[in-house]
Amino acid sequence: MPDFLIIGTQKGGTTSLYRYLTQHPQILPATQKEVHFFDFNFHHGIDWYREQFPTRELQPGILTGEASPYYLFHPLVPHRVKALFPQVKLIVLLRHPVERAWSHYNHAVRLGFERLSFAEAIAQEPARLAGEVEKMWADPNYYSYNHQHYTYLSRGIYVNQLQSWMELFPREQFLILSSEVFYANPAATLAETLAFLGVPPMEIADYPKHNAGEYATLPDGLQSILNEYFQPHNQHLLDEFSLNFSWD
């Protein structure tokens, strides 16, 4: 069962960090990086989830975990995790919300989920999401395609997501990391994460970027508009949690 969860954010470097962590001799991977138990597969039950992790009875000191970046944003996940694993360690990568939104959009286009232009997609986001969270709370088995795929701006309002988690878990169970710092110095972020997990330091030979996309630069006009949109939310993140990533 998991000792740690990388809960988000989507397009924030979670795949790379997980791949680096699972090279450590004391960290065993799950059957797949994104198990998605607490969002998409909760109906399968705890026995199904247990089967996604290695058996550790004869391996003292071994840790395991998974990385499903929708966990941070999905409204039902914090309560589900708290009910089953109240002591689990929680790792969060937060990326500049404008860059994250643009990367998310291009990812959705590449996979065929999105056909609108970026400007049209963010303009349509409120209408696409109208009533979806309420449906998710009303029916725990309800799957919202729109909530998963069309949340380019909503997922970048990190303060709301962290509040949902920190109402249930103490601050010391979280490691909150900057995606930009991770990209610039992956070795240092890996070392910080290993220390948080309580395992010895480790150096790896190479730090390839996993699941990274290449796409055109966001137009300057939209960049400025979205910087202004996120500024108060970033300030709220600083005021509420003393998290300043120098995005503004």
MARBA-3410 file (N, C-alpha, C, O; in Angstrom, 1 decimal):
248
0.8,-1.2,0.0,0.0,0.0,0.0,0.9,1.2,0.0,2.0,1.2,0.4 ~ 0.4,2.4,-0.4,1.3,3.5,-0.7,1.8,4.2,0.6,1.1,4.4,1.6 ~ 3.1,4.5,0.6,3.7,5.3,1.6,3.6,6.8,1.2,3.7,7.7,2.0 ~ 3.5,7.0,-0.1,3.5,8.4,-0.6,2.6,8.4,-1.9,2.4,7.4,-2.6 ~ 2.0,9.6,-2.1,1.3,9.9,-3.3,1.8,11.2,-3.9,1.9,12.2,-3.2
2.1,11.2,-5.2,2.3,12.4,-5.9,0.9,12.8,-6.5,0.4,12.1,-7.4 ~ 0.3,13.8,-5.9,-1.1,14.1,-6.2,-1.3,15.2,-7.3,-2.4,15.5,-7.7 ~ -0.2,15.8,-7.8,-0.4,16.8,-8.8,0.8,17.7,-8.9,1.8,17.6,-8.1 ~ 0.7,18.7,-9.7,-0.4,19.0,-10.6,-0.1,18.4,-12.0,1.0,18.1,-12.4 ~ -1.2,18.3,-12.8,-1.1,17.8,-14.1,-0.2,18.7,-14.9,-0.3,19.9,-14.8
0.7,18.2,-15.8,1.7,18.9,-16.6,2.6,19.7,-15.7,3.1,20.8,-16.1 ~ 2.9,19.1,-14.6,3.9,19.8,-13.7,5.2,19.1,-13.4,6.0,19.5,-12.6 ~ 5.4,18.0,-14.1,6.6,17.2,-13.9,6.4,16.0,-13.1,7.4,15.4,-12.6 ~ 5.2,15.5,-12.9,5.0,14.4,-12.0,5.6,13.1,-12.5,6.1,12.3,-11.8 ~ 5.5,12.9,-13.8,6.0,11.7,-14.4,7.5,11.6,-14.2,8.1,10.6,-13.9
8.2,12.7,-14.5,9.7,12.7,-14.4,10.1,12.4,-12.9,10.9,11.6,-12.7 ~ 9.4,13.1,-12.0,9.8,12.9,-10.6,9.6,11.5,-10.1,10.4,10.9,-9.4 ~ 8.5,10.9,-10.5,8.2,9.5,-10.2,9.2,8.6,-10.8,9.6,7.6,-10.1 ~ 9.5,8.8,-12.0,10.5,7.9,-12.6,11.9,8.0,-11.9,12.6,7.0,-11.8 ~ 12.3,9.2,-11.5,13.5,9.3,-10.8,13.4,8.7,-9.4,14.4,7.9,-9.0
12.3,8.9,-8.7,12.2,8.3,-7.4,12.3,6.8,-7.4,12.9,6.1,-6.5 ~ 11.6,6.2,-8.4,11.6,4.7,-8.4,12.9,4.0,-8.9,12.9,2.8,-9.1 ~ 13.9,4.8,-9.2,15.2,4.3,-9.4,16.0,4.0,-8.1,17.0,3.4,-8.1 ~ 15.4,4.6,-7.0,16.0,4.4,-5.7,15.8,2.9,-5.3,14.7,2.4,-5.4 ~ 16.9,2.3,-4.7,16.7,0.9,-4.4,15.7,0.6,-3.2,15.3,-0.6,-3.1
15.3,1.6,-2.5,14.4,1.4,-1.4,13.0,1.9,-1.8,12.1,1.9,-1.0 ~ 12.8,2.3,-3.1,11.4,2.7,-3.5,11.0,1.8,-4.7,11.6,1.8,-5.8 ~ 9.9,1.1,-4.5,9.4,0.2,-5.5,8.2,0.8,-6.2,7.4,1.4,-5.5 ~ 8.1,0.7,-7.5,7.0,1.3,-8.2,5.7,0.5,-8.1,5.7,-0.7,-7.8 ~ 4.6,1.2,-8.3,3.3,0.5,-8.4,3.3,-0.2,-9.8,4.2,0.0,-10.6
2.2,-0.9,-10.1,2.1,-1.5,-11.4,2.1,-0.5,-12.5,2.5,-0.8,-13.7 ~ 1.7,0.7,-12.2,1.8,1.8,-13.2,1.9,3.1,-12.4,1.5,3.2,-11.3 ~ 2.4,4.1,-13.1,2.6,5.4,-12.4,1.3,6.0,-11.9,1.2,6.4,-10.8 ~ 0.3,6.0,-12.8,-1.0,6.6,-12.5,-2.0,5.5,-12.2,-2.6,5.0,-13.2 ~ -2.2,5.1,-11.0,-3.1,4.0,-10.6,-4.6,4.6,-10.7,-5.5,3.8,-11.1
-4.7,5.8,-10.4,-6.1,6.5,-10.5,-7.1,5.7,-9.6,-8.3,5.6,-10.1 ~ -6.7,5.3,-8.5,-7.7,4.6,-7.6,-8.7,5.6,-7.0,-9.9,5.3,-7.1 ~ -8.2,6.6,-6.5,-9.1,7.5,-5.7,-10.0,8.4,-6.6,-10.9,9.1,-6.1 ~ -9.7,8.4,-7.9,-10.6,9.2,-8.8,-11.4,8.3,-9.7,-12.7,8.4,-9.6 ~ -10.8,7.4,-10.5,-11.5,6.7,-11.5,-11.8,5.2,-11.1,-12.8,4.7,-11.6
-11.1,4.7,-10.1,-11.2,3.2,-9.8,-11.6,3.0,-8.4,-11.4,1.8,-7.9 ~ -12.1,3.9,-7.7,-12.5,3.8,-6.3,-13.5,2.7,-6.1,-13.6,2.0,-5.1 ~ -14.4,2.5,-7.1,-15.4,1.4,-7.0,-14.8,0.0,-7.0,-15.5,-0.9,-6.6 ~ -13.6,-0.1,-7.4,-13.0,-1.5,-7.4,-12.6,-1.9,-5.9,-12.5,-3.1,-5.7 ~ -12.5,-1.0,-5.0,-12.3,-1.4,-3.6,-10.8,-1.5,-3.2,-9.9,-1.5,-4.1
-10.6,-1.6,-1.9,-9.3,-1.5,-1.4,-8.4,-2.7,-1.8,-7.2,-2.6,-1.9 ~ -9.1,-3.9,-1.9,-8.3,-5.1,-2.3,-7.7,-4.9,-3.7,-6.6,-5.3,-4.0 ~ -8.5,-4.3,-4.6,-7.9,-4.0,-5.9,-6.7,-3.1,-5.9,-5.7,-3.3,-6.5 ~ -6.9,-2.1,-5.0,-5.8,-1.1,-4.9,-4.5,-1.8,-4.3,-3.4,-1.5,-4.8 ~ -4.7,-2.6,-3.3,-3.6,-3.3,-2.7,-2.8,-4.1,-3.8,-1.6,-4.2,-3.7
-3.5,-4.7,-4.7,-2.9,-5.5,-5.8,-2.0,-4.7,-6.7,-1.2,-5.2,-7.5 ~ -2.1,-3.4,-6.7,-1.4,-2.5,-7.6,0.0,-2.2,-7.0,0.8,-1.5,-7.7 ~ 0.4,-2.7,-5.9,1.6,-2.4,-5.2,2.4,-3.7,-4.9,1.8,-4.8,-4.8 ~ 3.7,-3.6,-4.9,4.5,-4.8,-4.6,4.3,-5.3,-3.2,4.0,-4.6,-2.3 ~ 4.5,-6.6,-3.0,4.4,-7.2,-1.7,5.7,-6.9,-0.9,6.8,-7.0,-1.5
5.6,-6.4,0.3,6.8,-6.0,1.1,7.0,-6.6,2.4,7.9,-6.2,3.2 ~ 6.4,-7.7,2.7,6.5,-8.4,4.0,7.9,-8.7,4.3,8.4,-8.6,5.5 ~ 8.7,-9.1,3.3,10.1,-9.6,3.5,11.1,-8.5,3.1,12.3,-8.8,3.0 ~ 10.6,-7.3,3.0,11.5,-6.2,2.6,11.4,-5.0,3.5,10.8,-4.0,3.1 ~ 11.9,-5.1,4.7,11.8,-3.9,5.6,12.5,-2.7,5.1,13.6,-2.8,4.4
11.9,-1.5,5.3,12.5,-0.3,4.8,12.2,0.1,3.4,12.7,1.1,2.9 ~ 11.4,-0.7,2.7,11.1,-0.5,1.3,9.8,0.4,1.3,8.8,0.1,2.0 ~ 9.8,1.4,0.5,8.6,2.2,0.3,8.0,2.0,-1.1,8.7,1.5,-2.0 ~ 6.8,2.4,-1.2,6.2,2.4,-2.6,5.1,3.5,-2.6,4.7,4.0,-1.6 ~ 4.7,3.9,-3.8,3.8,4.9,-4.0,3.4,5.0,-5.4,3.9,4.3,-6.3
2.5,6.0,-5.7,2.0,6.2,-7.1,1.9,7.7,-7.3,2.0,8.5,-6.4 ~ 1.6,8.0,-8.6,1.5,9.4,-9.0,0.4,9.6,-9.9,0.5,9.3,-11.1 ~ -0.7,10.1,-9.4,-1.9,10.4,-10.3,-2.3,11.9,-10.1,-2.9,12.2,-9.1 ~ -1.9,12.7,-11.1,-2.0,14.1,-10.9,-3.4,14.7,-10.9,-3.5,15.9,-10.6 ~ -4.4,13.9,-11.2,-5.8,14.4,-11.1,-6.2,14.4,-9.6,-7.2,15.1,-9.3
-5.5,13.7,-8.8,-5.9,13.7,-7.4,-6.0,15.1,-6.7,-6.9,15.3,-6.0 ~ -5.0,15.9,-7.0,-5.0,17.3,-6.4,-6.3,18.0,-6.7,-6.8,18.7,-5.8 ~ -6.8,17.8,-7.9,-7.9,18.7,-8.4,-9.3,18.0,-8.1,-10.3,18.7,-8.0 ~ -9.4,16.7,-8.1,-10.6,16.0,-8.0,-11.3,16.2,-6.6,-10.6,16.0,-5.6 ~ -12.5,16.7,-6.6,-13.1,17.1,-5.3,-13.3,16.0,-4.2,-13.2,16.3,-3.1
-13.5,14.8,-4.7,-13.7,13.7,-3.7,-12.5,13.0,-3.2,-12.5,12.3,-2.2 ~ -11.4,13.2,-3.9,-10.2,12.5,-3.5,-9.6,12.7,-2.1,-9.3,11.8,-1.4 ~ -9.5,14.0,-1.7,-8.9,14.2,-0.3,-9.6,13.4,0.8,-8.9,12.8,1.6 ~ -10.9,13.3,0.8,-11.7,12.6,1.8,-11.5,11.1,1.7,-11.4,10.4,2.7 ~ -11.4,10.6,0.5,-11.1,9.2,0.2,-9.7,8.8,0.7,-9.6,7.8,1.4
-8.8,9.6,0.4,-7.4,9.3,0.9,-7.3,9.4,2.4,-6.8,8.5,3.1 ~ -8.0,10.4,3.0,-7.9,10.5,4.5,-8.6,9.3,5.2,-8.1,8.9,6.2 ~ -9.7,8.8,4.6,-10.4,7.7,5.2,-9.5,6.4,5.2,-9.6,5.6,6.1 ~ -8.7,6.2,4.2,-8.0,5.0,4.1,-6.5,5.1,4.5,-6.0,4.1,5.0 ~ -5.9,6.2,4.2,-4.4,6.4,4.5,-4.2,7.7,5.2,-3.6,8.6,4.5
-4.6,7.9,6.4,-4.4,9.2,7.0,-3.0,9.6,7.3,-2.7,10.8,7.5 ~ -2.0,8.7,7.2,-0.6,9.0,7.5,0.2,9.1,6.2,1.4,9.4,6.3 ~ -0.4,9.0,5.0,0.4,9.0,3.8,1.1,10.3,3.5,0.5,11.4,3.9 ~ 2.2,10.3,2.9,3.0,11.5,2.6,2.5,12.0,1.2,2.3,11.2,0.3 ~ 2.3,13.3,1.1,1.7,13.9,-0.1,2.7,14.8,-0.8,3.2,15.8,-0.1
3.0,14.6,-2.0,3.9,15.4,-2.8,3.2,16.1,-3.9,2.4,15.6,-4.6 ~ 3.4,17.4,-3.9,2.7,18.3,-4.9,3.8,19.1,-5.7,4.7,19.7,-5.1 ~ 3.6,19.1,-7.0,4.4,20.0,-7.8,3.5,21.0,-8.4,2.4,20.7,-9.0 ~ 3.9,22.3,-8.2,3.0,23.4,-8.7,3.8,24.1,-9.8,5.0,24.6,-9.6 ~ 3.2,24.3,-11.0,3.8,25.0,-12.1,3.2,26.3,-12.4,2.0,26.5,-12.1
3.9,27.2,-12.9,3.3,28.5,-13.3,2.0,28.2,-14.0,1.9,27.5,-15.0 ~ 0.9,28.8,-13.4,-0.4,28.4,-13.9,-0.7,28.7,-15.4,-1.5,28.0,-16.0 ~ -0.1,29.8,-15.9,-0.3,30.1,-17.3,0.4,29.0,-18.2,-0.2,28.5,-19.1 ~ 1.6,28.7,-17.8,2.4,27.7,-18.6,1.7,26.3,-18.5,1.7,25.6,-19.4 ~ 1.2,26.1,-17.3,0.5,24.8,-17.1,-0.7,24.7,-17.9,-1.0,23.7,-18.5
-1.5,25.8,-18.0,-2.7,25.8,-18.8,-2.4,25.6,-20.3,-3.1,24.8,-21.0 ~ -1.4,26.3,-20.8,-1.0,26.1,-22.2,-0.6,24.7,-22.5,-0.9,24.2,-23.5 ~ 0.2,24.2,-21.6,0.7,22.8,-21.8,-0.5,21.8,-21.8,-0.5,20.9,-22.6 ~ -1.4,22.0,-20.8,-2.6,21.2,-20.7,-3.4,21.2,-22.0,-3.8,20.2,-22.5 ~ -3.6,22.4,-22.5,-4.4,22.6,-23.7,-3.7,21.8,-24.9,-4.4,21.1,-25.6
-2.4,22.0,-25.1,-1.7,21.4,-26.2,-1.7,19.8,-26.0,-1.8,19.1,-27.0 ~ -1.7,19.4,-24.8,-1.8,17.9,-24.5,-3.2,17.4,-24.9,-3.3,16.4,-25.5 ~ -4.2,18.2,-24.6,-5.6,17.8,-24.9,-5.8,17.8,-26.5,-6.4,16.9,-27.0 ~ -5.2,18.7,-27.2,-5.3,18.8,-28.6,-4.6,17.6,-29.2,-5.1,16.9,-30.1 ~ -3.4,17.3,-28.7,-2.6,16.2,-29.3,-3.3,14.9,-29.1,-3.2,14.0,-30.0
-4.1,14.7,-28.0,-4.8,13.4,-27.7,-6.2,13.4,-28.3,-6.9,12.4,-28.2 ~ -6.6,14.5,-29.0,-7.9,14.5,-29.6,-9.0,14.9,-28.7,-10.2,14.7,-29.1 ~ -8.8,15.4,-27.5,-9.8,15.8,-26.6,-10.4,17.2,-26.9,-11.5,17.5,-26.5 ~ -9.6,18.0,-27.5,-9.9,19.4,-27.7,-9.9,19.8,-29.1,-8.9,19.5,-29.8 ~ -10.9,20.5,-29.6,-11.0,21.0,-31.0,-11.1,22.5,-31.1,-10.9,23.1,-32.2
-11.3,23.2,-30.0,-11.4,24.6,-30.0,-10.0,25.2,-29.9,-9.1,24.6,-29.6 ~ -9.9,26.5,-30.3,-8.7,27.2,-30.1,-8.5,27.4,-28.6,-9.5,27.3,-27.9 ~ -7.3,27.8,-28.2,-7.1,28.0,-26.8,-7.9,29.2,-26.3,-8.5,29.0,-25.2 ~ -8.0,30.2,-27.0,-8.9,31.4,-26.6,-10.3,30.9,-26.4,-11.0,31.3,-25.4 ~ -10.8,30.2,-27.4,-12.2,29.7,-27.3,-12.4,28.7,-26.1,-13.4,28.8,-25.4
-11.4,27.9,-25.9,-11.5,26.9,-24.9,-11.6,27.5,-23.5,-12.4,27.1,-22.7 ~ -10.8,28.5,-23.2,-10.8,29.1,-21.9,-12.0,30.0,-21.8,-12.5,30.1,-20.6 ~ -12.5,30.5,-22.9,-13.8,31.3,-22.8,-15.0,30.3,-22.5,-15.9,30.7,-21.8 ~ -14.9,29.1,-23.0,-16.0,28.1,-22.8,-15.9,27.4,-21.5,-16.8,26.6,-21.1 ~ -14.7,27.5,-20.8,-14.5,26.7,-19.6,-15.6,26.8,-18.5,-16.1,25.8,-18.0
-16.1,28.0,-18.2,-17.2,28.1,-17.2,-18.4,27.3,-17.6,-19.1,26.6,-16.8 ~ -18.8,27.4,-18.9,-20.0,26.8,-19.3,-19.8,25.2,-19.4,-20.7,24.5,-19.0 ~ -18.6,24.8,-19.8,-18.3,23.4,-19.8,-18.4,22.8,-18.4,-18.7,21.6,-18.2 ~ -18.0,23.5,-17.4,-17.9,23.0,-16.0,-19.1,23.3,-15.2,-19.2,22.8,-14.1 ~ -20.1,24.0,-15.7,-21.3,24.3,-15.0,-22.0,23.1,-14.4,-22.4,22.2,-15.2
-22.1,23.0,-13.1,-22.9,21.9,-12.5,-22.1,20.6,-12.4,-22.6,19.6,-11.8 ~ -20.9,20.5,-12.9,-20.1,19.2,-12.9,-19.7,18.8,-11.5,-19.8,17.7,-11.2 ~ -19.2,19.7,-10.8,-18.7,19.4,-9.4,-19.9,19.0,-8.5,-19.8,18.0,-7.8 ~ -21.0,19.6,-8.7,-22.2,19.3,-7.9,-22.6,17.8,-8.3,-23.0,17.1,-7.4 ~ -22.5,17.5,-9.6,-22.9,16.1,-10.0,-21.9,15.1,-9.4,-22.3,14.0,-9.0
-20.6,15.5,-9.3,-19.6,14.6,-8.7,-19.9,14.3,-7.2,-19.7,13.2,-6.7 ~ -20.3,15.4,-6.5,-20.6,15.2,-5.1,-21.9,14.4,-4.9,-22.0,13.6,-4.0 ~ -22.9,14.6,-5.8,-24.2,13.9,-5.6,-24.1,12.5,-5.9,-24.8,11.6,-5.3 ~ -23.2,12.1,-6.9,-23.1,10.7,-7.3,-21.6,10.3,-7.3,-20.9,10.7,-8.3 ~ -21.1,9.6,-6.3,-19.6,9.3,-6.3,-19.1,8.5,-7.5,-17.9,8.5,-7.7
-20.0,7.9,-8.2,-19.6,7.1,-9.4,-19.7,7.9,-10.7,-19.5,7.4,-11.8 ~ -20.2,9.2,-10.6,-20.3,10.0,-11.8,-18.9,10.4,-12.3,-18.1,10.9,-11.5 ~ -18.7,10.2,-13.6,-17.5,10.6,-14.2,-17.7,11.9,-15.1,-18.6,11.9,-15.9 ~ -17.0,12.9,-14.8,-17.1,14.1,-15.5,-16.0,14.3,-16.6,-14.8,14.6,-16.2 ~ -16.3,14.0,-17.8,-15.3,14.2,-18.9,-14.8,15.7,-18.9,-13.6,15.9,-19.1
-15.7,16.6,-18.8,-15.4,18.0,-18.8,-14.5,18.4,-17.7,-13.5,19.2,-17.9 ~ -14.8,17.9,-16.5,-13.9,18.3,-15.3,-12.5,17.7,-15.5,-11.6,18.4,-15.0 ~ -12.4,16.6,-16.1,-11.0,16.0,-16.3,-10.3,16.8,-17.4,-9.1,17.0,-17.2 ~ -10.9,17.1,-18.5,-10.2,17.5,-19.6,-10.2,19.0,-19.9,-9.3,19.6,-20.5 ~ -11.3,19.7,-19.5,-11.5,21.1,-19.9,-11.3,22.1,-18.8,-12.0,23.1,-18.6
-10.3,21.8,-17.9,-10.1,22.7,-16.7,-8.7,23.4,-16.8,-7.9,23.3,-15.9 ~ -8.5,24.1,-17.9,-7.2,24.7,-18.2,-6.9,25.8,-17.1,-5.8,25.9,-16.6 ~ -7.9,26.6,-16.8,-7.7,27.7,-15.8,-8.0,27.2,-14.4,-7.2,27.5,-13.5 ~ -9.0,26.4,-14.2,-9.4,26.0,-12.9,-8.3,25.2,-12.2,-8.1,25.4,-11.0 ~ -7.6,24.4,-12.9,-6.5,23.6,-12.2,-5.3,24.5,-11.8,-4.5,24.1,-10.9
-5.2,25.7,-12.3,-4.2,26.6,-11.9,-4.5,27.5,-10.7,-3.6,28.2,-10.3 ~ -5.7,27.3,-10.2,-6.1,28.1,-9.0,-5.7,27.1,-7.8,-6.6,26.5,-7.2 ~ -4.4,27.1,-7.5,-3.9,26.1,-6.6,-4.4,26.3,-5.1,-4.5,25.3,-4.4 ~ -4.6,27.5,-4.7,-5.0,27.7,-3.4,-6.2,27.0,-3.0,-6.3,26.4,-1.9 ~ -7.2,26.9,-3.9,-8.5,26.2,-3.6,-8.2,24.7,-3.4,-8.8,24.1,-2.5
-7.3,24.2,-4.2,-7.1,22.7,-4.2,-6.3,22.4,-2.9,-6.6,21.4,-2.2 ~ -5.3,23.2,-2.6,-4.5,22.9,-1.3,-5.4,23.1,-0.1,-5.2,22.3,0.9 ~ -6.3,24.0,-0.1,-7.2,24.2,1.0,-8.0,22.9,1.3,-8.2,22.5,2.4 ~ -8.5,22.3,0.2,-9.3,21.1,0.4,-8.5,20.0,1.0,-9.0,19.2,1.8 ~ -7.2,19.9,0.7,-6.4,18.8,1.2,-5.9,19.2,2.6,-5.9,18.3,3.5
-5.6,20.4,2.9,-5.0,20.8,4.2,-6.0,21.0,5.3,-5.7,21.1,6.4 ~ -7.3,21.0,4.9,-8.4,20.9,5.9,-8.4,19.5,6.5,-8.9,19.3,7.6 ~ -7.8,18.5,5.9,-7.8,17.1,6.3,-6.5,16.5,6.8,-6.5,15.6,7.6 ~ -5.4,17.1,6.2,-4.1,16.6,6.5,-3.2,17.7,7.1,-3.3,18.8,6.7 ~ -2.3,17.4,8.1,-1.4,18.4,8.6,-0.4,18.8,7.6,0.0,18.0,6.7
0.1,20.0,7.8,1.1,20.6,6.8,2.3,19.7,6.7,2.9,19.7,5.6 ~ 2.8,19.1,7.8,4.0,18.3,7.7,3.9,17.1,6.8,5.0,16.5,6.5 ~ 2.7,16.7,6.4,2.6,15.5,5.5,2.7,15.9,4.1,2.7,15.1,3.2 ~ 2.9,17.2,3.8,3.0,17.7,2.4,4.5,18.1,2.1,5.2,18.7,2.9 ~ 4.9,17.8,0.9,6.0,18.4,0.3,5.5,19.1,-0.9,5.1,18.5,-1.9
5.6,20.5,-0.9,5.1,21.3,-2.0,6.3,21.8,-2.8,7.1,22.6,-2.2 ~ 6.4,21.5,-4.0,7.6,21.8,-4.8,7.3,22.7,-6.0,6.1,22.7,-6.5 ~ 8.2,23.5,-6.5,8.1,24.3,-7.7,8.5,23.5,-8.9,9.6,22.9,-8.9 ~ 7.6,23.4,-9.9,8.0,22.7,-11.1,9.1,23.4,-11.8,10.0,22.7,-12.4 ~ 9.2,24.7,-11.8,10.2,25.4,-12.5,11.6,25.1,-11.8,12.6,25.0,-12.5
11.6,25.1,-10.5,12.9,24.7,-9.8,13.3,23.3,-10.1,14.4,23.0,-10.3 ~ 12.3,22.4,-10.2,12.5,21.0,-10.6,13.1,20.9,-11.9,14.1,20.2,-12.2 ~ 12.5,21.6,-12.9,13.0,21.6,-14.3,14.5,22.1,-14.3,15.3,21.5,-15.1 ~ 14.8,23.1,-13.6,16.1,23.7,-13.6,17.1,22.9,-12.9,18.3,22.9,-13.3 ~ 16.8,22.2,-11.8,17.7,21.5,-11.1,17.1,20.2,-10.5,16.7,20.1,-9.3
16.9,19.2,-11.4,16.1,18.0,-11.0,16.9,17.2,-9.9,16.2,16.6,-9.0 ~ 18.2,17.3,-9.9,19.0,16.6,-8.8,18.6,17.1,-7.4,18.5,16.3,-6.5 ~ 18.5,18.4,-7.3,18.3,19.0,-6.0,16.8,18.7,-5.6,16.6,18.4,-4.4 ~ 15.9,18.7,-6.5,14.5,18.4,-6.1,14.4,16.9,-5.8,13.7,16.6,-4.8 ~ 15.1,16.1,-6.5,15.1,14.6,-6.1,15.6,14.5,-4.7,15.1,13.7,-3.9
16.7,15.1,-4.4,17.3,15.0,-3.1,16.4,15.5,-2.0,16.3,14.8,-0.9 ~ 15.7,16.6,-2.2,14.7,17.1,-1.3,13.6,16.1,-1.1,13.1,15.9,0.1 ~ 13.1,15.5,-2.1,12.0,14.5,-2.0,12.4,13.3,-1.3,11.7,12.8,-0.5 ~ 13.6,12.8,-1.6,14.1,11.6,-0.9,14.2,11.9,0.6,13.9,11.0,1.5 ~ 14.7,13.0,1.0,14.8,13.4,2.4,13.5,13.4,3.0,13.3,13.0,4.2
12.5,14.0,2.3,11.1,14.0,2.8,10.6,12.6,3.1,9.8,12.4,4.0 ~ 10.9,11.7,2.2,10.4,10.3,2.3,11.2,9.5,3.4,10.8,8.4,3.7 ~ 12.4,10.1,3.8,13.1,9.4,4.8,14.0,8.3,4.3,14.3,7.3,5.1 ~ 14.5,8.3,3.1,15.4,7.3,2.6,16.7,8.0,2.2,16.8,9.2,2.1 ~ 17.8,7.2,2.2,19.1,7.8,1.9,19.2,8.5,0.6,18.4,8.2,-0.3
20.1,9.5,0.5,20.2,10.2,-0.8,20.7,9.2,-1.9,21.3,8.2,-1.6 ~ 20.5,9.7,-3.1,20.9,8.9,-4.3,21.1,9.8,-5.5,20.4,10.8,-5.6 ~ 22.1,9.5,-6.2,22.4,10.2,-7.5,22.1,9.3,-8.6,22.4,8.1,-8.6 ~ 21.5,9.9,-9.7,21.3,9.1,-10.9,22.1,9.7,-12.0,22.4,10.9,-12.0 ~ 22.3,8.9,-13.0,23.3,9.3,-14.1,22.6,10.4,-15.0,23.4,11.3,-15.5
21.3,10.3,-15.2,20.7,11.2,-16.2,19.3,11.6,-15.7,18.7,10.8,-15.0 ~ 18.9,12.7,-16.1,17.5,13.2,-15.8,16.7,13.6,-17.0,16.5,14.7,-17.3 ~ 16.3,12.6,-17.8,15.5,12.8,-19.0,14.1,13.4,-18.6,13.6,13.0,-17.5 ~ 13.6,14.2,-19.4,12.2,14.7,-19.2,11.2,13.7,-19.8,11.3,13.3,-20.9 ~ 10.3,13.3,-18.9,9.3,12.3,-19.3,8.0,13.0,-19.6,7.6,13.9,-18.8
7.3,12.6,-20.6,5.9,13.1,-20.9,5.9,14.6,-21.2,5.0,15.3,-20.9 ~ 7.0,15.1,-21.7,7.1,16.5,-22.0,6.7,16.7,-23.5,7.0,15.9,-24.4 ~ 5.9,17.8,-23.7,5.5,18.1,-25.0,6.2,19.3,-25.6,6.7,20.1,-24.8 ~ 6.2,19.4,-26.9,6.8,20.6,-27.6,5.7,21.2,-28.4,5.0,20.6,-29.2 ~ 5.6,22.5,-28.3,4.5,23.2,-29.0,4.9,24.7,-29.1,5.8,25.2,-28.5
4.1,25.4,-29.9,4.4,26.9,-30.1,4.3,27.7,-28.8,3.6,27.3,-27.9 ~ 4.9,28.8,-28.8,4.8,29.7,-27.7,3.5,30.3,-27.6,2.8,30.7,-28.6 ~ 3.0,30.5,-26.4,1.7,31.2,-26.1,1.8,32.6,-26.7,2.7,33.3,-26.3 ~ 0.8,33.1,-27.4,0.8,34.4,-27.9,0.9,35.5,-26.8,0.2,35.3,-25.7 ~ 1.6,36.5,-27.0,1.9,37.5,-25.9,0.6,38.1,-25.4,0.5,38.3,-24.2
-0.4,38.3,-26.2,-1.6,38.9,-25.7,-2.3,38.0,-24.7,-2.8,38.5,-23.7 ~ -2.4,36.7,-25.0,-3.0,35.8,-24.1,-2.2,35.6,-22.8,-2.7,35.5,-21.7 ~ -0.9,35.6,-23.0,0.0,35.5,-21.9,-0.3,36.6,-20.9,-0.4,36.4,-19.7 ~ -0.4,37.8,-21.3,-0.6,39.0,-20.5,-2.0,38.9,-19.8,-2.1,39.2,-18.6 ~ -3.0,38.5,-20.6,-4.4,38.4,-20.0,-4.4,37.3,-18.9,-5.0,37.6,-17.9
-3.8,36.2,-19.2,-3.8,35.1,-18.2,-2.9,35.4,-17.0,-3.2,35.0,-15.9 ~ -1.8,36.1,-17.2,-1.0,36.5,-16.0,-1.9,37.4,-15.1,-1.8,37.2,-13.9 ~ -2.6,38.3,-15.7,-3.5,39.2,-14.9,-4.6,38.4,-14.2,-4.9,38.6,-13.0 ~ -5.1,37.4,-14.9,-6.2,36.5,-14.3,-5.7,35.8,-13.1,-6.4,35.7,-12.1 ~ -4.5,35.2,-13.2,-4.0,34.4,-12.1,-3.4,35.2,-11.0,-3.2,34.6,-9.9
-3.1,36.5,-11.2,-2.3,37.2,-10.2,-3.0,37.2,-8.8,-2.3,36.9,-7.8 ~ -4.3,37.5,-8.7,-4.9,37.4,-7.3,-4.9,36.1,-6.7,-4.9,35.9,-5.5 ~ -5.1,35.0,-7.5,-5.0,33.7,-7.0,-3.6,33.3,-6.5,-3.5,32.6,-5.5 ~ -2.6,33.8,-7.2,-1.2,33.5,-6.8,-1.0,34.3,-5.5,-0.3,33.8,-4.6 ~ -1.5,35.5,-5.4,-1.4,36.3,-4.1,-2.1,35.6,-3.0,-1.6,35.5,-1.9
-3.2,35.0,-3.3,-4.0,34.3,-2.2,-3.2,33.0,-1.8,-3.2,32.7,-0.6 ~ -2.5,32.4,-2.7,-1.6,31.3,-2.4,-0.5,31.7,-1.4,-0.2,31.0,-0.5 ~ 0.1,32.9,-1.7,1.1,33.4,-0.8,0.6,33.8,0.5,1.2,33.4,1.6 ~ -0.6,34.4,0.6,-1.2,34.9,1.8,-1.6,33.7,2.7,-1.4,33.7,3.9 ~ -2.2,32.7,2.1,-2.7,31.5,2.8,-1.7,30.5,3.2,-1.7,30.0,4.4
-0.7,30.2,2.4,0.2,29.2,2.7,1.7,29.6,2.6,2.6,28.7,2.7 ~ 1.9,30.9,2.5,3.3,31.4,2.4,4.1,30.7,1.2,5.3,30.5,1.4 ~ 3.4,30.5,0.1,4.0,29.9,-1.0,4.2,30.9,-2.1,3.3,31.4,-2.7 ~ 5.5,31.3,-2.3,5.8,32.3,-3.3,6.7,31.7,-4.4,7.9,31.4,-4.1 ~ 6.2,31.5,-5.6,7.0,30.9,-6.6,7.5,31.9,-7.7,8.0,31.5,-8.7
7.3,33.2,-7.4,7.8,34.2,-8.3,7.2,34.1,-9.7,7.9,34.3,-10.6 ~ 5.9,33.8,-9.7,5.3,33.7,-11.0,4.9,35.0,-11.6,4.7,35.2,-12.8 ~ 4.6,36.0,-10.7,4.1,37.3,-11.2,5.3,38.3,-11.4,5.0,39.4,-11.8
END
